[in-house]
Amino acid sequence: MKKILIIVLLGLLIYSRSLFNGFVWDDEVFIQNISSQNALSGTYFRPAISAVYSTIYNIFGPQPFFFHFFQLIFHITTAILIYYLFKRFFKETVAFILAVIFLVHPAAVEAVSFASAMQEVGFTLVGIAGFMFLLSSPRRRGSSASELIKRGDYSLDSLLRGNDNLVKIFLATFLLLIALLMKETAIVFFVLVFCYLFLFERKNQIVLISYSIFSVILLMAYFLFRVSGGSLYVQGQGLFPIMRVSFATRLINIPMIILYYLGKFFYPMNLGIAQHWVVRFIDFQNFWLPLVFEILLFSGAIIYFIKTKNKVFLFFFIWFLLGLLPHLQIIPLNMTVAERWLYFPMIGILGMIGTMLSKLQIINYKSQINFKSQIKSKTIFILLIIIIIVFSLRSFIRTLDWRNGLSLFSRDIRKNSSFDLQNNMGVELFRVGRYFEAKKYFEISTQLAPYWWVNWNNLGAIYEREKNYQKAAEYYKKAIDNGQYYLAYENLAKILVLHENDQKKTDEFLRKSLKLFPENQNLLLLNTYFQEKNIK
Protein backbone atom coordinates (compact mmCIF):
# COMPACT_ATOMS: atom_id res chain seq x y z
CA MET A 1 0.00 0.00 0.00
CA LYS A 2 2.91 2.34 0.72
CA LYS A 3 4.28 1.89 -2.80
CA ILE A 4 0.87 2.59 -4.33
CA LEU A 5 0.65 5.81 -2.32
CA ILE A 6 4.09 6.85 -3.60
CA ILE A 7 3.00 6.25 -7.20
CA VAL A 8 -0.14 8.33 -6.69
CA LEU A 9 1.62 11.23 -4.95
CA LEU A 10 4.51 11.26 -7.41
CA GLY A 11 2.11 11.28 -10.37
CA LEU A 12 0.11 14.15 -8.89
CA LEU A 13 3.28 16.08 -8.10
CA ILE A 14 4.81 15.81 -11.55
CA TYR A 15 1.60 16.52 -13.47
CA SER A 16 0.00 18.97 -11.02
CA ARG A 17 0.69 21.95 -13.28
CA SER A 18 -0.80 20.22 -16.32
CA LEU A 19 -4.22 20.23 -14.63
CA PHE A 20 -4.40 23.97 -15.23
CA ASN A 21 -3.24 23.84 -18.84
CA GLY A 22 -5.63 24.87 -21.58
CA PHE A 23 -6.74 23.07 -24.71
CA VAL A 24 -4.00 23.03 -27.33
CA TRP A 25 -3.25 21.71 -30.81
CA ASP A 26 -6.21 19.62 -32.07
CA ASP A 27 -8.16 20.00 -28.83
CA GLU A 28 -10.32 22.84 -30.16
CA VAL A 29 -11.64 20.73 -33.03
CA PHE A 30 -12.07 17.83 -30.64
CA ILE A 31 -14.19 19.95 -28.27
CA GLN A 32 -16.25 21.26 -31.20
CA ASN A 33 -17.01 17.68 -32.22
CA ILE A 34 -18.23 16.87 -28.72
CA SER A 35 -20.37 20.00 -28.45
CA SER A 36 -21.93 19.33 -31.87
CA GLN A 37 -22.77 15.73 -30.94
CA ASN A 38 -20.15 14.37 -33.37
CA ALA A 39 -18.01 12.66 -30.75
CA LEU A 40 -19.34 9.23 -31.65
CA SER A 41 -18.72 9.66 -35.35
CA GLY A 42 -15.83 10.58 -37.57
CA THR A 43 -12.94 8.94 -39.36
CA TYR A 44 -12.15 6.54 -36.53
CA PHE A 45 -14.42 4.01 -34.91
CA ARG A 46 -13.78 4.60 -31.20
CA PRO A 47 -17.15 4.69 -29.44
CA ALA A 48 -15.80 3.77 -25.98
CA ILE A 49 -13.34 6.65 -25.68
CA SER A 50 -15.87 8.96 -27.37
CA ALA A 51 -18.33 8.04 -24.64
CA VAL A 52 -15.71 8.98 -22.03
CA TYR A 53 -15.16 12.36 -23.70
CA SER A 54 -18.90 13.00 -23.96
CA THR A 55 -19.51 12.05 -20.34
CA ILE A 56 -16.85 14.46 -19.09
CA TYR A 57 -18.18 17.20 -21.37
CA ASN A 58 -21.82 16.68 -20.42
CA ILE A 59 -21.08 16.75 -16.68
CA PHE A 60 -18.39 19.42 -16.48
CA GLY A 61 -18.69 21.28 -19.77
CA PRO A 62 -15.76 22.44 -21.95
CA GLN A 63 -13.43 22.91 -18.98
CA PRO A 64 -9.84 21.74 -19.72
CA PHE A 65 -9.19 21.02 -16.03
CA PHE A 66 -11.54 18.04 -15.89
CA PHE A 67 -10.28 16.48 -19.12
CA HIS A 68 -6.69 16.77 -17.83
CA PHE A 69 -7.72 15.52 -14.40
CA PHE A 70 -9.31 12.30 -15.62
CA GLN A 71 -6.49 11.73 -18.09
CA LEU A 72 -3.99 11.99 -15.24
CA ILE A 73 -6.05 9.64 -13.05
CA PHE A 74 -6.07 7.12 -15.91
CA HIS A 75 -2.28 7.44 -16.24
CA ILE A 76 -1.64 6.94 -12.53
CA THR A 77 -4.00 3.95 -12.47
CA THR A 78 -2.18 2.47 -15.45
CA ALA A 79 1.13 2.81 -13.61
CA ILE A 80 -0.37 1.02 -10.60
CA LEU A 81 -1.63 -1.84 -12.79
CA ILE A 82 1.81 -2.07 -14.40
CA TYR A 83 3.30 -2.38 -10.92
CA TYR A 84 1.00 -5.33 -10.16
CA LEU A 85 1.68 -6.83 -13.57
CA PHE A 86 5.44 -6.68 -13.07
CA LYS A 87 5.04 -8.14 -9.58
CA ARG A 88 3.88 -11.34 -11.25
CA PHE A 89 7.26 -11.65 -12.93
CA PHE A 90 9.80 -9.76 -10.81
CA LYS A 91 10.59 -9.01 -7.21
CA GLU A 92 8.57 -6.24 -5.64
CA THR A 93 11.36 -3.66 -5.62
CA VAL A 94 12.13 -4.20 -9.30
CA ALA A 95 8.44 -4.03 -10.20
CA PHE A 96 8.04 -0.78 -8.26
CA ILE A 97 11.05 0.91 -9.87
CA LEU A 98 9.89 -0.07 -13.36
CA ALA A 99 6.36 1.20 -12.69
CA VAL A 100 7.73 4.51 -11.41
CA ILE A 101 9.91 4.91 -14.51
CA PHE A 102 6.81 4.40 -16.64
CA LEU A 103 4.92 6.93 -14.52
CA VAL A 104 7.52 9.69 -14.82
CA HIS A 105 8.88 8.99 -18.30
CA PRO A 106 8.96 12.20 -20.39
CA ALA A 107 7.77 10.38 -23.52
CA ALA A 108 4.44 9.82 -21.74
CA VAL A 109 3.80 13.55 -21.23
CA GLU A 110 2.12 13.97 -24.61
CA ALA A 111 -0.26 11.07 -23.91
CA VAL A 112 -1.14 12.56 -20.51
CA SER A 113 -1.20 16.31 -21.28
CA PHE A 114 -2.83 16.26 -24.72
CA ALA A 115 -6.58 15.91 -24.15
CA SER A 116 -7.18 14.60 -27.67
CA ALA A 117 -4.78 11.71 -26.94
CA MET A 118 -6.74 10.28 -24.03
CA GLN A 119 -7.32 7.11 -26.06
CA GLU A 120 -3.64 6.18 -25.71
CA VAL A 121 -3.91 6.05 -21.94
CA GLY A 122 -7.43 4.66 -22.05
CA PHE A 123 -6.83 1.61 -24.22
CA THR A 124 -3.62 0.76 -22.35
CA LEU A 125 -5.38 0.99 -18.99
CA VAL A 126 -8.39 -1.11 -19.97
CA GLY A 127 -6.27 -3.62 -21.90
CA ILE A 128 -3.94 -4.24 -18.97
CA ALA A 129 -6.96 -4.49 -16.67
CA GLY A 130 -8.40 -7.21 -18.88
CA PHE A 131 -5.06 -9.00 -19.01
CA MET A 132 -4.66 -8.83 -15.23
CA PHE A 133 -8.25 -9.98 -14.72
CA LEU A 134 -7.54 -13.05 -16.82
CA LEU A 135 -4.36 -13.81 -14.91
CA SER A 136 -5.74 -13.13 -11.44
CA SER A 137 -6.06 -16.18 -9.20
CA PRO A 138 -5.43 -17.06 -5.53
CA ARG A 139 -1.75 -17.64 -4.83
CA ARG A 140 -0.57 -20.86 -3.36
CA ARG A 141 0.13 -20.64 0.34
CA GLY A 142 3.75 -20.28 1.23
CA SER A 143 4.74 -19.22 -2.28
CA SER A 144 5.43 -15.63 -3.19
CA ALA A 145 5.21 -14.44 -6.78
CA SER A 146 8.99 -14.25 -7.05
CA GLU A 147 9.39 -17.78 -5.70
CA LEU A 148 6.88 -19.12 -8.22
CA ILE A 149 8.71 -17.36 -11.05
CA LYS A 150 12.04 -18.53 -9.70
CA ARG A 151 11.09 -22.16 -10.02
CA GLY A 152 9.44 -21.61 -13.40
CA ASP A 153 5.81 -21.83 -12.24
CA TYR A 154 3.66 -19.42 -14.29
CA SER A 155 0.42 -21.38 -13.74
CA LEU A 156 -2.99 -19.72 -13.80
CA ASP A 157 -3.82 -22.01 -10.90
CA SER A 158 -6.43 -23.98 -12.81
CA LEU A 159 -8.25 -20.91 -14.04
CA LEU A 160 -11.03 -22.97 -15.55
CA ARG A 161 -12.06 -24.58 -12.28
CA GLY A 162 -15.84 -24.54 -12.85
CA ASN A 163 -18.24 -22.42 -14.88
CA ASP A 164 -17.32 -19.25 -12.98
CA ASN A 165 -13.90 -19.37 -14.58
CA LEU A 166 -15.41 -19.53 -18.07
CA VAL A 167 -17.29 -16.36 -17.25
CA LYS A 168 -14.05 -14.88 -15.94
CA ILE A 169 -12.25 -15.53 -19.22
CA PHE A 170 -15.14 -14.05 -21.20
CA LEU A 171 -15.23 -10.91 -19.05
CA ALA A 172 -11.46 -10.49 -19.37
CA THR A 173 -11.73 -10.82 -23.14
CA PHE A 174 -14.64 -8.38 -23.15
CA LEU A 175 -12.41 -5.81 -21.43
CA LEU A 176 -9.95 -6.25 -24.29
CA LEU A 177 -12.84 -5.48 -26.64
CA ILE A 178 -13.57 -2.28 -24.68
CA ALA A 179 -9.92 -1.34 -25.13
CA LEU A 180 -10.30 -1.96 -28.86
CA LEU A 181 -13.33 0.34 -28.89
CA MET A 182 -11.07 3.02 -27.42
CA LYS A 183 -8.41 2.68 -30.08
CA GLU A 184 -7.69 0.24 -32.91
CA THR A 185 -4.16 -0.34 -31.63
CA ALA A 186 -5.65 -2.37 -28.77
CA ILE A 187 -6.03 -5.30 -31.16
CA VAL A 188 -2.44 -6.15 -30.21
CA PHE A 189 -3.72 -7.05 -26.72
CA PHE A 190 -5.63 -10.00 -28.18
CA VAL A 191 -2.42 -11.29 -29.76
CA LEU A 192 -0.36 -10.49 -26.68
CA VAL A 193 -2.60 -12.45 -24.32
CA PHE A 194 -2.58 -15.38 -26.72
CA CYS A 195 1.24 -15.25 -26.74
CA TYR A 196 1.26 -15.31 -22.94
CA LEU A 197 -1.03 -18.33 -22.80
CA PHE A 198 1.00 -20.09 -25.48
CA LEU A 199 4.28 -19.45 -23.68
CA PHE A 200 3.20 -20.18 -20.11
CA GLU A 201 -0.06 -22.14 -20.36
CA ARG A 202 0.48 -24.31 -23.40
CA LYS A 203 -0.31 -27.47 -21.44
CA ASN A 204 -3.59 -26.04 -20.23
CA GLN A 205 -5.32 -26.31 -23.60
CA ILE A 206 -8.77 -25.56 -22.18
CA VAL A 207 -7.65 -22.05 -21.18
CA LEU A 208 -6.04 -21.40 -24.56
CA ILE A 209 -8.98 -22.75 -26.55
CA SER A 210 -11.60 -20.92 -24.45
CA TYR A 211 -9.78 -17.62 -24.77
CA SER A 212 -9.30 -18.13 -28.51
CA ILE A 213 -13.00 -18.86 -29.07
CA PHE A 214 -14.14 -15.84 -27.08
CA SER A 215 -11.61 -13.62 -28.89
CA VAL A 216 -12.71 -14.75 -32.34
CA ILE A 217 -16.39 -14.22 -31.50
CA LEU A 218 -15.87 -10.73 -30.07
CA LEU A 219 -13.50 -9.65 -32.85
CA MET A 220 -15.93 -10.86 -35.51
CA ALA A 221 -18.71 -8.90 -33.84
CA TYR A 222 -16.47 -5.83 -33.71
CA PHE A 223 -15.54 -5.97 -37.39
CA LEU A 224 -19.10 -6.72 -38.53
CA PHE A 225 -20.45 -3.80 -36.52
CA ARG A 226 -17.71 -1.53 -37.80
CA VAL A 227 -18.16 -2.50 -41.45
CA SER A 228 -21.96 -2.26 -41.27
CA GLY A 229 -21.62 1.22 -39.80
CA GLY A 230 -19.26 2.30 -42.57
CA SER A 231 -16.55 3.19 -40.08
CA LEU A 232 -13.47 2.22 -42.05
CA TYR A 233 -10.03 3.73 -41.87
CA VAL A 234 -9.62 6.73 -44.17
CA GLN A 235 -6.18 7.89 -45.24
CA GLY A 236 -6.63 11.58 -44.41
CA GLN A 237 -7.16 12.62 -48.06
CA GLY A 238 -3.41 12.40 -48.60
CA LEU A 239 -2.83 15.39 -46.36
CA PHE A 240 0.14 14.15 -44.35
CA PRO A 241 3.56 13.64 -45.99
CA ILE A 242 3.89 9.99 -44.90
CA MET A 243 0.53 9.32 -46.56
CA ARG A 244 1.66 10.89 -49.82
CA VAL A 245 4.50 8.48 -50.49
CA SER A 246 4.39 4.94 -51.83
CA PHE A 247 4.31 1.77 -49.75
CA ALA A 248 7.93 1.06 -50.71
CA THR A 249 9.00 4.49 -49.46
CA ARG A 250 7.16 3.95 -46.19
CA LEU A 251 9.10 0.71 -45.73
CA ILE A 252 12.33 2.68 -46.11
CA ASN A 253 11.25 4.76 -43.10
CA ILE A 254 10.89 1.79 -40.73
CA PRO A 255 14.51 1.69 -39.46
CA MET A 256 14.46 5.39 -38.59
CA ILE A 257 11.01 5.08 -36.99
CA ILE A 258 12.19 2.25 -34.72
CA LEU A 259 15.35 4.19 -33.89
CA TYR A 260 13.23 7.23 -33.02
CA TYR A 261 11.21 5.31 -30.43
CA LEU A 262 14.25 3.59 -28.96
CA GLY A 263 15.99 6.95 -28.74
CA LYS A 264 13.02 8.62 -27.08
CA PHE A 265 12.87 5.86 -24.47
CA PHE A 266 16.53 5.98 -23.48
CA TYR A 267 17.13 9.70 -24.11
CA PRO A 268 13.80 11.57 -23.91
CA MET A 269 15.24 15.07 -23.89
CA ASN A 270 14.50 16.53 -27.33
CA LEU A 271 10.73 16.21 -27.37
CA GLY A 272 8.42 17.59 -30.03
CA ILE A 273 4.97 17.29 -31.55
CA ALA A 274 3.80 17.10 -35.18
CA GLN A 275 6.63 14.97 -36.57
CA HIS A 276 6.19 14.79 -40.35
CA TRP A 277 9.66 13.94 -41.62
CA VAL A 278 9.96 11.34 -44.35
CA VAL A 279 13.00 9.34 -45.48
CA ARG A 280 12.61 9.29 -49.26
CA PHE A 281 15.85 7.62 -50.34
CA ILE A 282 18.04 4.81 -49.08
CA ASP A 283 21.25 6.25 -47.67
CA PHE A 284 23.75 5.37 -44.97
CA GLN A 285 22.64 7.75 -42.22
CA ASN A 286 18.87 7.37 -42.46
CA PHE A 287 18.57 3.74 -43.52
CA TRP A 288 21.63 1.48 -43.35
CA LEU A 289 23.02 2.77 -40.05
CA PRO A 290 19.77 2.42 -38.05
CA LEU A 291 18.99 -0.86 -39.83
CA VAL A 292 22.33 -2.43 -38.89
CA PHE A 293 22.03 -1.13 -35.32
CA GLU A 294 18.55 -2.60 -34.92
CA ILE A 295 19.54 -5.94 -36.46
CA LEU A 296 22.39 -6.19 -33.95
CA LEU A 297 20.13 -5.11 -31.08
CA PHE A 298 17.29 -7.50 -31.90
CA SER A 299 19.73 -10.31 -32.65
CA GLY A 300 21.25 -9.73 -29.22
CA ALA A 301 17.81 -10.00 -27.65
CA ILE A 302 17.13 -13.27 -29.47
CA ILE A 303 20.53 -14.69 -28.50
CA TYR A 304 19.90 -13.68 -24.89
CA PHE A 305 16.63 -15.62 -24.92
CA ILE A 306 18.22 -18.65 -26.56
CA LYS A 307 20.95 -18.75 -23.91
CA THR A 308 18.75 -18.07 -20.89
CA LYS A 309 15.50 -19.71 -22.10
CA ASN A 310 13.78 -16.88 -20.21
CA LYS A 311 10.15 -16.84 -21.31
CA VAL A 312 9.46 -13.63 -19.41
CA PHE A 313 12.07 -11.79 -21.46
CA LEU A 314 10.62 -13.22 -24.68
CA PHE A 315 7.11 -12.21 -23.65
CA PHE A 316 8.05 -8.57 -23.07
CA PHE A 317 10.17 -8.55 -26.23
CA ILE A 318 7.03 -9.61 -28.10
CA TRP A 319 5.10 -6.90 -26.21
CA PHE A 320 7.53 -4.26 -27.49
CA LEU A 321 7.42 -5.52 -31.09
CA LEU A 322 3.64 -5.78 -31.15
CA GLY A 323 3.36 -2.30 -29.67
CA LEU A 324 5.55 -0.85 -32.41
CA LEU A 325 3.93 -2.74 -35.29
CA PRO A 326 0.84 -0.50 -35.76
CA HIS A 327 3.08 2.59 -35.86
CA LEU A 328 5.60 1.46 -38.49
CA GLN A 329 3.58 3.13 -41.29
CA ILE A 330 2.67 -0.15 -42.99
CA ILE A 331 -0.78 1.44 -42.83
CA PRO A 332 -0.06 5.20 -43.13
CA LEU A 333 -0.92 7.33 -40.12
CA ASN A 334 -1.41 11.05 -39.63
CA MET A 335 2.18 11.53 -38.42
CA THR A 336 5.45 9.77 -39.10
CA VAL A 337 6.13 9.30 -35.38
CA ALA A 338 4.57 10.56 -32.16
CA GLU A 339 5.73 10.38 -28.56
CA ARG A 340 2.29 9.26 -27.40
CA TRP A 341 2.62 6.14 -29.57
CA LEU A 342 5.48 4.96 -27.36
CA TYR A 343 3.14 4.80 -24.36
CA PHE A 344 2.18 1.14 -24.85
CA PRO A 345 5.45 -0.31 -26.33
CA MET A 346 7.37 1.28 -23.44
CA ILE A 347 5.98 -1.38 -21.11
CA GLY A 348 7.65 -4.07 -23.19
CA ILE A 349 11.05 -2.37 -22.94
CA LEU A 350 10.65 -1.97 -19.18
CA GLY A 351 9.73 -5.66 -18.89
CA MET A 352 12.90 -6.69 -20.71
CA ILE A 353 14.96 -4.45 -18.44
CA GLY A 354 13.19 -5.92 -15.41
CA THR A 355 14.17 -9.43 -16.53
CA MET A 356 17.84 -8.49 -16.56
CA LEU A 357 17.61 -6.63 -13.24
CA SER A 358 15.97 -9.67 -11.64
CA LYS A 359 18.73 -11.91 -12.90
CA LEU A 360 21.30 -9.63 -11.29
CA GLN A 361 19.48 -9.68 -7.93
CA ILE A 362 19.26 -13.47 -7.97
CA ILE A 363 23.02 -13.67 -8.48
CA ASN A 364 23.57 -11.35 -5.52
CA TYR A 365 21.17 -13.34 -3.37
CA LYS A 366 23.09 -16.53 -3.95
CA SER A 367 26.44 -14.95 -3.29
CA GLN A 368 26.00 -12.48 -0.49
CA ILE A 369 29.68 -12.67 0.40
CA ASN A 370 30.57 -11.46 -3.08
CA PHE A 371 31.50 -7.88 -2.30
CA LYS A 372 31.86 -6.88 -5.98
CA SER A 373 28.35 -8.13 -6.76
CA GLN A 374 26.90 -6.12 -3.89
CA ILE A 375 28.68 -2.96 -5.08
CA LYS A 376 27.44 -3.56 -8.61
CA SER A 377 23.87 -4.04 -7.40
CA LYS A 378 23.95 -0.85 -5.30
CA THR A 379 25.45 1.10 -8.20
CA ILE A 380 22.66 0.04 -10.52
CA PHE A 381 20.06 0.89 -7.88
CA ILE A 382 21.51 4.39 -7.41
CA LEU A 383 21.64 4.83 -11.19
CA LEU A 384 17.96 3.94 -11.47
CA ILE A 385 17.06 6.46 -8.77
CA ILE A 386 19.02 9.15 -10.64
CA ILE A 387 17.19 8.24 -13.85
CA ILE A 388 13.84 8.55 -12.07
CA ILE A 389 14.80 11.99 -10.70
CA VAL A 390 16.02 13.25 -14.09
CA PHE A 391 12.96 11.89 -15.88
CA SER A 392 10.66 13.45 -13.28
CA LEU A 393 12.21 16.88 -13.68
CA ARG A 394 12.11 16.62 -17.48
CA SER A 395 8.45 15.58 -17.43
CA PHE A 396 7.49 18.42 -15.08
CA ILE A 397 9.22 20.95 -17.36
CA ARG A 398 7.57 19.44 -20.41
CA THR A 399 4.11 19.83 -18.89
CA LEU A 400 4.79 23.57 -18.71
CA ASP A 401 5.24 23.62 -22.50
CA TRP A 402 1.68 22.32 -22.84
CA ARG A 403 0.10 25.20 -20.87
CA ASN A 404 -1.12 26.87 -24.09
CA GLY A 405 -0.68 26.71 -27.83
CA LEU A 406 1.82 29.56 -28.11
CA SER A 407 4.18 28.10 -25.50
CA LEU A 408 3.99 24.60 -27.01
CA PHE A 409 4.42 25.58 -30.66
CA SER A 410 7.16 28.14 -30.00
CA ARG A 411 9.05 25.52 -27.98
CA ASP A 412 8.74 22.74 -30.57
CA ILE A 413 8.95 24.61 -33.85
CA ARG A 414 12.04 24.32 -35.99
CA LYS A 415 13.07 26.01 -39.20
CA ASN A 416 11.28 24.31 -42.11
CA SER A 417 9.59 21.93 -39.69
CA SER A 418 6.17 20.33 -40.14
CA PHE A 419 3.60 22.23 -42.16
CA ASP A 420 0.86 22.08 -39.51
CA LEU A 421 3.18 23.18 -36.71
CA GLN A 422 4.15 26.23 -38.79
CA ASN A 423 0.47 26.95 -39.44
CA ASN A 424 -0.49 26.48 -35.77
CA MET A 425 2.27 28.84 -34.70
CA GLY A 426 0.91 31.42 -37.13
CA VAL A 427 -2.60 30.99 -35.74
CA GLU A 428 -1.43 31.60 -32.18
CA LEU A 429 0.48 34.72 -33.22
CA PHE A 430 -2.53 35.96 -35.18
CA ARG A 431 -4.72 35.58 -32.09
CA VAL A 432 -2.46 37.83 -30.03
CA GLY A 433 -2.23 40.45 -32.76
CA ARG A 434 1.28 39.66 -34.04
CA TYR A 435 0.12 39.57 -37.67
CA PHE A 436 3.45 40.28 -39.38
CA GLU A 437 5.10 37.34 -37.59
CA ALA A 438 2.10 35.12 -38.25
CA LYS A 439 2.34 35.83 -41.97
CA LYS A 440 5.85 34.36 -42.12
CA TYR A 441 4.72 31.09 -40.57
CA PHE A 442 1.69 30.80 -42.87
CA GLU A 443 3.96 31.35 -45.87
CA ILE A 444 6.33 28.60 -44.73
CA SER A 445 3.38 26.27 -44.19
CA THR A 446 2.08 26.87 -47.73
CA GLN A 447 5.56 26.16 -49.09
CA LEU A 448 5.79 22.90 -47.16
CA ALA A 449 2.22 21.80 -47.96
CA PRO A 450 0.89 23.66 -51.02
CA TYR A 451 -1.83 21.00 -51.30
CA TRP A 452 -3.41 21.87 -47.92
CA TRP A 453 -6.35 24.24 -47.49
CA VAL A 454 -6.17 25.60 -43.93
CA ASN A 455 -2.80 27.31 -44.39
CA TRP A 456 -3.93 29.07 -47.62
CA ASN A 457 -7.09 30.27 -45.89
CA ASN A 458 -5.07 31.65 -42.97
CA LEU A 459 -2.62 33.38 -45.30
CA GLY A 460 -5.60 34.90 -47.08
CA ALA A 461 -6.85 36.23 -43.74
CA ILE A 462 -3.53 38.07 -43.31
CA TYR A 463 -3.87 39.73 -46.73
CA GLU A 464 -7.49 40.59 -46.02
CA ARG A 465 -6.35 42.33 -42.84
CA GLU A 466 -3.79 44.22 -44.95
CA LYS A 467 -6.73 45.23 -47.20
CA ASN A 468 -5.17 43.44 -50.16
CA TYR A 469 -8.53 41.93 -51.10
CA GLN A 470 -7.42 40.66 -54.48
CA LYS A 471 -4.61 38.60 -52.97
CA ALA A 472 -6.85 37.45 -50.11
CA ALA A 473 -9.51 36.26 -52.57
CA GLU A 474 -6.85 34.41 -54.55
CA TYR A 475 -5.70 32.47 -51.48
CA TYR A 476 -9.26 31.76 -50.30
CA LYS A 477 -9.97 30.35 -53.76
CA LYS A 478 -6.87 28.16 -53.50
CA ALA A 479 -8.05 26.84 -50.13
CA ILE A 480 -11.41 25.99 -51.70
CA ASP A 481 -9.77 24.23 -54.65
CA ASN A 482 -7.56 22.19 -52.32
CA GLY A 483 -10.18 21.00 -49.87
CA GLN A 484 -13.52 22.84 -50.06
CA TYR A 485 -12.78 24.38 -46.67
CA TYR A 486 -15.93 25.91 -45.19
CA LEU A 487 -14.07 28.86 -43.62
CA ALA A 488 -12.56 29.71 -47.00
CA TYR A 489 -16.07 29.78 -48.48
CA GLU A 490 -17.19 32.15 -45.72
CA ASN A 491 -14.15 34.41 -46.13
CA LEU A 492 -14.31 34.54 -49.92
CA ALA A 493 -18.05 35.20 -49.79
CA LYS A 494 -17.40 38.14 -47.46
CA ILE A 495 -14.80 39.56 -49.87
CA LEU A 496 -17.17 39.24 -52.83
CA VAL A 497 -20.20 40.69 -51.02
CA LEU A 498 -18.33 43.68 -49.58
CA HIS A 499 -15.69 44.42 -52.21
CA GLU A 500 -16.72 42.81 -55.53
CA ASN A 501 -18.69 44.82 -58.09
CA ASP A 502 -19.64 41.82 -60.20
CA GLN A 503 -23.05 40.94 -58.75
CA LYS A 504 -23.53 37.93 -61.03
CA LYS A 505 -20.24 36.40 -59.92
CA THR A 506 -21.07 37.02 -56.25
CA ASP A 507 -24.57 35.58 -56.60
CA GLU A 508 -23.28 32.43 -58.31
CA PHE A 509 -20.67 31.88 -55.61
CA LEU A 510 -23.20 32.33 -52.80
CA ARG A 511 -25.56 29.84 -54.43
CA LYS A 512 -22.76 27.32 -54.85
CA SER A 513 -21.61 27.82 -51.26
CA LEU A 514 -25.08 27.41 -49.76
CA LYS A 515 -25.62 24.29 -51.80
CA LEU A 516 -22.55 22.77 -50.13
CA PHE A 517 -23.22 24.27 -46.68
CA PRO A 518 -26.97 24.93 -46.49
CA GLU A 519 -26.99 25.43 -42.70
CA ASN A 520 -23.92 27.66 -42.46
CA GLN A 521 -25.14 30.71 -40.54
CA ASN A 522 -22.39 33.04 -41.76
CA LEU A 523 -23.11 32.23 -45.40
CA LEU A 524 -26.85 32.68 -44.82
CA LEU A 525 -26.29 36.10 -43.25
CA LEU A 526 -24.01 37.19 -46.10
CA ASN A 527 -26.54 36.01 -48.66
CA THR A 528 -29.35 37.90 -46.90
CA TYR A 529 -27.24 41.07 -46.78
CA PHE A 530 -26.32 40.69 -50.46
CA GLN A 531 -29.92 40.21 -51.56
CA GLU A 532 -31.14 43.17 -49.50
CA LYS A 533 -28.36 45.37 -50.85
CA ASN A 534 -29.29 44.52 -54.43
CA ILE A 535 -32.98 45.21 -53.81
CA LYS A 536 -32.14 48.68 -52.55
HELIX and SHEET records of a PDB file:
HELIX    1   1 LYS A    2  TYR A   15  1                                  14    
HELIX    2   2 ARG A   17  PHE A   20  5                                   4    
HELIX    3   3 ASP A   27  SER A   35  1                                   9    
HELIX    4   4 PRO A   47  PHE A   60  1                                  14    
HELIX    5   5 PRO A   64  LYS A   87  1                                  24    
HELIX    6   6 GLU A   92  VAL A  104  1                                  13    
HELIX    7   7 PRO A  106  ALA A  108  5                                   3    
HELIX    8   8 VAL A  109  SER A  113  1                                   5    
HELIX    9   9 ALA A  115  ALA A  117  5                                   3    
HELIX   10  10 MET A  118  LEU A  135  1                                  18    
HELIX   11  11 ALA A  145  LYS A  150  1                                   6    
HELIX   12  12 ASN A  163  MET A  182  1                                  20    
HELIX   13  13 GLU A  184  ALA A  186  5                                   3    
HELIX   14  14 ILE A  187  PHE A  200  1                                  14    
HELIX   15  15 GLN A  205  SER A  228  1                                  24    
HELIX   16  16 GLY A  236  GLY A  238  5                                   3    
HELIX   17  17 PRO A  241  MET A  243  5                                   3    
HELIX   18  18 PHE A  247  ILE A  252  1                                   6    
HELIX   19  19 ILE A  254  PHE A  266  1                                  13    
HELIX   20  20 PHE A  284  TRP A  288  3                                   5    
HELIX   21  21 LEU A  289  THR A  308  1                                  20    
HELIX   22  22 LYS A  311  LEU A  324  1                                  14    
HELIX   23  23 LEU A  325  HIS A  327  5                                   3    
HELIX   24  24 GLU A  339  LEU A  342  5                                   4    
HELIX   25  25 PRO A  345  LYS A  366  1                                  22    
HELIX   26  26 PHE A  371  ASP A  401  1                                  31    
HELIX   27  27 GLY A  405  ASP A  412  1                                   8    
HELIX   28  28 PHE A  419  ARG A  431  1                                  13    
HELIX   29  29 TYR A  435  LEU A  448  1                                  14    
HELIX   30  30 VAL A  454  ARG A  465  1                                  12    
HELIX   31  31 TYR A  469  GLY A  483  1                                  15    
HELIX   32  32 TYR A  486  HIS A  499  1                                  14    
HELIX   33  33 GLN A  503  LEU A  516  1                                  14    
HELIX   34  34 GLN A  521  ILE A  535  1                                  15    
END                                                                             
